[in-house]
Amino acid sequence: VELARIVMGEVDIELERLQPKAKYEGFGPADECVLWFWDVLRELAPAQRRAFLSFVTGSDRSPVGGLGEVQLTVQRGPSDPAGKR
């Protein structure tokens, strides 16, 4: 079991290990939209969390060191001149 975890990575997506290491550009960790982001991720089913992880890392498994090793950056997208997104 331990060897499988090392080779294949973690199956569980533990957001409490990912969130403290996240970096923010154009946001702060206490901004309302950032708090909503984490709330939405917590509400996702395990398969949806794995799909999110696959989207941001290219793999649906946590790295060997756990999600604390993932360098997630949440950044504000560019705005058009009228201030619309």
MIBA-770463 format. One line per field, with one value per residue (C-alpha): residue number from 1; residue in one letter; z, x, y. Coordinates in Angstrom, 2 decimals. Each point is the difference from the previous one (the first is absolute). Example, Ala and Ser with C-alpha at 12.3 -4.5 7.8 and 13.67 -1.06 7.14 Angstrom:
2
n: 1/2
res: a/s
w: 7.80/-0.66
u: 12.30/1.37
v: -4.50/3.44
//
This chain:
85
n: 1/2/3/4/5/6/7/8/9/10/11/12/13/14/15/16/17/18/19/20/21/22/23/24/25/26/27/28/29/30/31/32/33/34/35/36/37/38/39/40/41/42/43/44/45/46/47/48/49/50/51/52/53/54/55/56/57/58/59/60/61/62/63/64/65/66/67/68/69/70/71/72/73/74/75/76/77/78/79/80/81/82/83/84/85
res: v/e/l/a/r/i/v/m/g/e/v/d/i/e/l/e/r/l/q/p/k/a/k/y/e/g/f/g/p/a/d/e/c/v/l/w/f/w/d/v/l/r/e/l/a/p/a/q/r/r/a/f/l/s/f/v/t/g/s/d/r/s/p/v/g/g/l/g/e/v/q/l/t/v/q/r/g/p/s/d/p/a/g/k/r
w: 0.00/0.91/-3.21/-2.06/1.73/-0.76/-3.64/-0.87/2.32/2.49/-1.00/2.52/-0.81/3.37/-0.55/3.52/-1.17/-3.28/1.29/2.38/-2.78/-2.62/-1.28/-1.13/-2.67/-0.07/2.96/3.67/1.80/1.91/-3.06/-0.35/-3.43/1.23/2.96/-2.42/-2.18/2.92/1.13/-3.48/-0.12/3.41/-1.27/-3.06/-0.13/0.08/-3.78/-0.61/2.28/-1.98/-3.24/1.47/1.04/-3.49/-1.50/2.10/0.15/-2.90/2.40/1.99/2.83/2.72/-0.31/2.23/2.57/0.10/-1.09/2.09/-2.84/-2.64/-0.82/-0.67/-0.98/-0.11/-2.13/-1.22/-3.74/-2.14/-0.31/-3.20/-0.13/0.94/3.16/-1.19/0.04
u: 0.00/2.79/1.89/-3.15/-0.51/3.59/-0.12/-3.56/-0.42/-2.74/-3.59/-1.64/0.08/0.66/-0.74/1.14/3.55/-0.34/-1.57/2.78/2.61/-2.11/1.26/-2.17/0.61/-2.49/-1.83/0.59/-0.71/-2.88/-1.69/-3.62/0.43/3.02/-2.02/-2.78/2.55/1.10/-3.62/-0.93/3.00/-0.95/-3.53/1.20/-0.34/3.30/-0.12/-0.52/2.92/2.18/-1.15/0.95/3.40/0.49/-0.88/2.54/2.81/-0.47/-0.58/-3.05/2.18/1.80/3.79/1.97/0.61/-3.71/-1.90/2.28/2.51/-2.33/0.72/-3.53/-0.27/-3.41/0.25/-2.31/-0.59/0.56/-2.89/-1.06/0.11/-3.68/0.67/-1.98/1.30
v: 0.00/2.44/-0.77/0.59/3.37/1.00/-1.09/1.07/2.98/0.78/-0.71/2.34/3.70/1.64/3.68/0.88/-0.83/1.92/3.21/1.18/-0.27/1.83/3.34/2.88/2.63/2.87/-1.55/-0.56/-3.28/1.63/1.59/-1.08/-1.58/-2.01/-1.29/-0.96/-1.81/-2.19/-0.54/-1.24/-2.35/-1.45/-0.71/-1.93/-3.75/-1.94/-0.63/3.72/0.88/-2.40/1.68/3.39/-1.33/-1.42/3.38/1.90/-2.57/-2.43/-2.91/-1.03/-1.31/1.89/-0.05/-2.34/2.74/0.85/3.08/2.18/-0.47/1.49/3.65/1.30/3.67/1.65/3.11/2.68/-0.07/3.08/2.42/1.67/3.83/0.26/-2.02/-3.01/-3.55
//
